[in-house]
Amino acid sequence: MKEVECTWSQAFVGVCTRCHDRVCDPTITQEGNAGENLKNYIKASLRTKGHAGAIRAVTTSCLGLCPLGSHAVVVHAHNAKGKMLALHPEEDRVELVNYLSQLADS
């Protein structure tokens, strides 16, 4: 095993793609998988804010939280305790990106 340099400097975000089935369909406005859409929104928003490369956003399989009516997201900032979040993938995404932007600025 060999340690390699990390290409993202501030944090890692994992967005569950399995939670899509548990989020109430009438509340979702975008077509496609809500987890994939949220990941793409995070990446585009951070890029627009000048934080491209600071935070790595990826989709994952089940994270084990399985919040009824919400979506599971894990955030792990360098040198900090990880957080598991339950949120609505469209209604809460601006708040999530603001939180991630604060991490990128720190």
PAZAPA-4460 file (N, C-alpha, C; in steps of 0.05 Angstrom, whole numbers, plus 32768, in hexadecimal, padded with zeros to 4 digits):
% residues 106
    n_x    n_y    n_z   ca_x   ca_y   ca_z    c_x    c_y    c_z   seq   type   mol
   8011   7FE9   8000   8000   8000   8000   8012   8019   8000     1      M     A
   8009   802D   7FF1   8019   8045   7FEE   8006   805D   7FF2     2      K     A
   800E   8070   8002   7FFF   8088   8006   8004   809B   7FEF     3      E     A
   7FEF   80A7   7FE4   7FF2   80BA   7FCE   7FE6   80D5   7FD6     4      V     A
   7FEE   80EA   7FC8   7FE4   8105   7FCF   7FC7   8107   7FC7     5      E     A
   7FB8   8114   7FD9   7F9B   8118   7FD5   7F97   8130   7FC2     6      C     A
   7F87   812C   7FAD   7F82   8141   7F9A   7F6C   8155   7FA2     7      T     A
   7F5D   814F   7FB7   7F49   8162   7FC1   7F52   816A   7FDD     8      W     A
   7F52   8183   7FE2   7F60   818E   7FF9   7F50   8191   8013     9      S     A
   7F35   8194   8011   7F26   819B   8029   7F13   8186   8034    10      Q     A
   7F04   8178   8022   7EF0   8166   802C   7EE7   8152   8016    11      A     A
   7EDA   813D   8020   7ECE   8128   800F   7EB0   8127   8015    12      F     A
   7EA0   8126   8000   7E83   8124   8003   7E79   810B   7FF5    13      V     A
   7E6B   80FA   8003   7E5F   80E2   7FF6   7E41   80E4   7FF7    14      G     A
   7E35   80E2   7FDF   7E17   80E5   7FDD   7E0C   80CA   7FD5    15      V     A
   7DFA   80C0   7FE6   7DEE   80A6   7FE1   7DDB   80A7   7FC9    16      C     A
   7DDE   8093   7FB7   7DCB   8091   7FA0   7DB4   807F   7FA6    17      T     A
   7DB5   806F   7FBC   7D9F   805D   7FC3   7D88   806B   7FD1    18      R     A
   7D8E   8082   7FDD   7D79   8091   7FEC   7D64   809C   7FD9    19      C     A
   7D6A   809D   7FBF   7D56   80A7   7FAB   7D3C   8099   7FAE    20      H     A
   7D3C   807F   7FB3   7D24   806F   7FB5   7D14   8076   7FCE    21      D     A
   7D20   8082   7FE2   7D13   8088   7FFB   7D09   80A5   7FFD    22      R     A
   7D12   80B6   7FEB   7D08   80D2   7FEB   7CED   80D3   7FDE    23      V     A
   7CDB   80E1   7FE9   7CC0   80E3   7FDE   7CC0   80F0   7FC2    24      C     A
   7CB8   80E1   7FAE   7CBA   80EA   7F92   7CAD   8105   7F8C    25      D     A
   7C95   810B   7F98   7C89   8125   7F91   7C9A   813D   7F99    26      P     A
   7CAD   8139   7FAB   7CBE   8150   7FB4   7CD6   8154   7FA3    27      T     A
   7CDC   8142   7F91   7CF3   8144   7F7F   7CEB   8150   7F65    28      I     A
   7CF9   8165   7F5C   7CF1   8172   7F43   7D03   816A   7F2C    29      T     A
   7D1C   8162   7F31   7D2F   815B   7F1C   7D2B   813E   7F13    30      Q     A
   7D2F   8139   7EFA   7D2F   811E   7EEF   7D48   8110   7EF8    31      E     A
   7D47   80F5   7EF9   7D5F   80E5   7EFE   7D62   80DF   7F1C    32      G     A
   7D79   80D4   7F23   7D7F   80CC   7F3E   7D86   80E4   7F4F    33      N     A
   7D78   80E8   7F65   7D7C   80FF   7F76   7D98   8101   7F81    34      A     A
   7DA4   80EA   7F87   7DC0   80EA   7F91   7DD4   80F4   7F7C    35      G     A
   7DD1   80EA   7F64   7DE2   80F2   7F4E   7DDE   8110   7F48    36      E     A
   7DC5   8119   7F48   7DBF   8135   7F44   7DCC   8147   7F59    37      N     A
   7DCA   813E   7F72   7DD5   814D   7F89   7DF4   814F   7F86    38      L     A
   7E01   8139   7F7F   7E1E   8139   7F7B   7E25   814D   7F65    39      K     A
   7E17   814C   7F4F   7E1D   815F   7F39   7E18   817C   7F41    40      N     A
   7E04   8181   7F51   7DFE   819C   7F5B   7E15   81A5   7F6D    41      Y     A
   7E1D   8194   7F7F   7E34   819B   7F91   7E4C   81A3   7F81    42      I     A
   7E54   8192   7F6E   7E6C   8197   7F5E   7E6A   81B1   7F4E    43      K     A
   7E53   81B5   7F41   7E50   81CD   7F31   7E50   81E6   7F43    44      A     A
   7E42   81E5   7F59   7E41   81FC   7F6B   7E5C   8203   7F77    45      S     A
   7E6B   81EF   7F80   7E85   81F4   7F8B   7E98   81FF   7F75    46      L     A
   7E96   81F5   7F5D   7EA6   81FF   7F47   7EA0   821D   7F42    47      R     A
   7E86   8224   7F42   7E7D   8240   7F3E   7E88   8252   7F55    48      T     A
   7E8A   8247   7F6D   7E93   8257   7F84   7EB2   8257   7F86    49      K     A
   7EBF   824A   7F73   7EDC   824B   7F72   7EE9   8235   7F84    50      G     A
   7EDA   8221   7F8B   7EE4   820C   7F9D   7EE9   81F1   7F8E    51      H     A
   7EEC   81F2   7F74   7EF1   81D9   7F65   7F0B   81CD   7F6F    52      A     A
   7F0A   81B4   7F75   7F22   81A6   7F7E   7F25   81A6   7F9D    53      G     A
   7F17   81B7   7FAA   7F1A   81B8   7FC7   7F0A   81A2   7FD5    54      A     A
   7EF3   819B   7FC9   7EE2   8187   7FD4   7EDA   8173   7FBE    55      I     A
   7EDD   8159   7FC5   7ED7   8144   7FB3   7EBB   813A   7FB9    56      R     A
   7EA8   813B   7FA6   7E8D   8131   7FA9   7E8A   8119   7F97    57      A     A
   7E80   8103   7FA3   7E7C   80EA   7F94   7E62   80DD   7F9D    58      V     A
   7E57   80CC   7F8C   7E40   80BC   7F94   7E4A   80A2   7FA0    59      T     A
   7E39   8098   7FB2   7E3F   807F   7FC0   7E27   806D   7FBE    60      T     A
   7E2A   8054   7FC6   7E14   8042   7FCA   7E09   8048   7FE6    61      S     A
   7DFB   8036   7FF2   7DEE   803B   800C   7E02   8042   8021    62      C     A
   7DFC   8058   8030   7E0D   8061   8046   7E03   8056   8061    63      L     A
   7DEC   8048   8061   7DE2   803C   8079   7DD0   804D   808A    64      G     A
   7DCD   8066   8083   7DBC   8078   8093   7D9F   8075   808C    65      L     A
   7D99   8073   8072   7D7E   806E   8068   7D68   807F   8075    66      C     A
   7D6B   809A   8072   7D57   80AC   807F   7D3E   80AE   806F    67      P     A
   7D28   80A6   807A   7D0E   80A6   806C   7D07   80C3   8065    68      L     A
   7D03   80C9   804B   7CFC   80E3   8042   7D13   80F6   803F    69      G     A
   7D2B   80EC   8043   7D43   80FD   8041   7D59   80ED   8031    70      S     A
   7D70   80FA   802E   7D86   80EE   801F   7D9E   80EE   8031    71      H     A
   7DAE   80D8   8030   7DC6   80D6   8041   7DDE   80E1   8032    72      A     A
   7DED   80F2   8040   7E06   80FE   8035   7E1A   80FD   804B    73      V     A
   7E33   80F5   8044   7E48   80F5   8058   7E5D   810A   804F    74      V     A
   7E66   8119   8063   7E7A   812E   805E   7E92   8129   8071    75      V     A
   7EA9   8127   8065   7EC1   8123   8076   7ED6   8138   806E    76      H     A
   7EDA   814B   8080   7EEE   8160   807B   7F09   8156   8085    77      A     A
   7F1E   815E   8078   7F39   8157   8082   7F3C   8160   809F    78      H     A
   7F48   8150   80AF   7F4E   8156   80CB   7F35   815D   80DB    79      N     A
   7F1F   8152   80D5   7F06   8157   80E3   7EF5   813D   80E4    80      A     A
   7EE3   813C   80F7   7ED1   8126   80FA   7EBD   8126   80E3    81      K     A
   7EB7   810F   80D7   7EA4   810D   80C1   7E88   8112   80CB    82      G     A
   7E77   811B   80B9   7E5B   811F   80C0   7E49   8110   80AC    83      K     A
   7E34   8104   80B7   7E20   80F7   80A7   7E07   810A   80A8    84      M     A
   7DFD   8111   8090   7DE7   8124   808F   7DCF   8116   8082    85      L     A
   7DB7   811D   808B   7D9E   8115   807E   7D91   812F   8074    86      A     A
   7D8D   8130   805A   7D83   8149   804E   7D72   8143   8036    87      L     A
   7D62   8157   802E   7D53   8155   8015   7D66   815D   7FFE    88      H     A
   7D69   814C   7FEA   7D7D   8151   7FD5   7D79   816A   7FC4    89      P     A
   7D61   8176   7FC5   7D5D   818F   7FB6   7D58   81A6   7FC9    90      E     A
   7D47   81A3   7FDD   7D40   81B9   7FEE   7D58   81C2   8000    91      E     A
   7D6A   81AF   8007   7D80   81B6   8019   7D9B   81B9   800C    92      D     A
   7D9B   81B7   7FF1   7DB5   81B7   7FE4   7DC4   81D2   7FE5    93      R     A
   7DB6   81E8   7FE6   7DC4   8202   7FE9   7DD2   8204   8004    94      V     A
   7DC4   81FB   8019   7DCF   81FB   8034   7DE8   81E9   8035    95      E     A
   7DE6   81D2   8028   7DFD   81BF   8027   7E15   81CC   8019    96      L     A
   7E11   81D8   8002   7E27   81E5   7FF3   7E33   81FC   8004    97      V     A
   7E22   820B   8011   7E2D   8220   8023   7E3F   8215   8038    98      N     A
   7E36   81FF   8045   7E47   81F1   8059   7E61   81E8   804D    99      Y     A
   7E60   81DC   8035   7E78   81D2   8028   7E8A   81E9   8020   100      L     A
   7E7F   81FF   8018   7E8F   8217   8011   7E9E   8221   8029   101      S     A
   7E91   8220   8041   7E9F   8228   8059   7EB7   8216   805F   102      Q     A
   7EB3   81FC   805A   7ECA   81E9   805D   7EE0   81EF   804A   103      L     A
   7ED9   81F5   8031   7EED   81FC   801D   7EFC   8215   8024   104      A     A
   7EEF   8228   8031   7EFC   8241   8038   7F0E   823E   8051   105      D     A
   7F0A   8229   8060   7F19   8226   8079   7F35   821B   8075   106      S     A
***
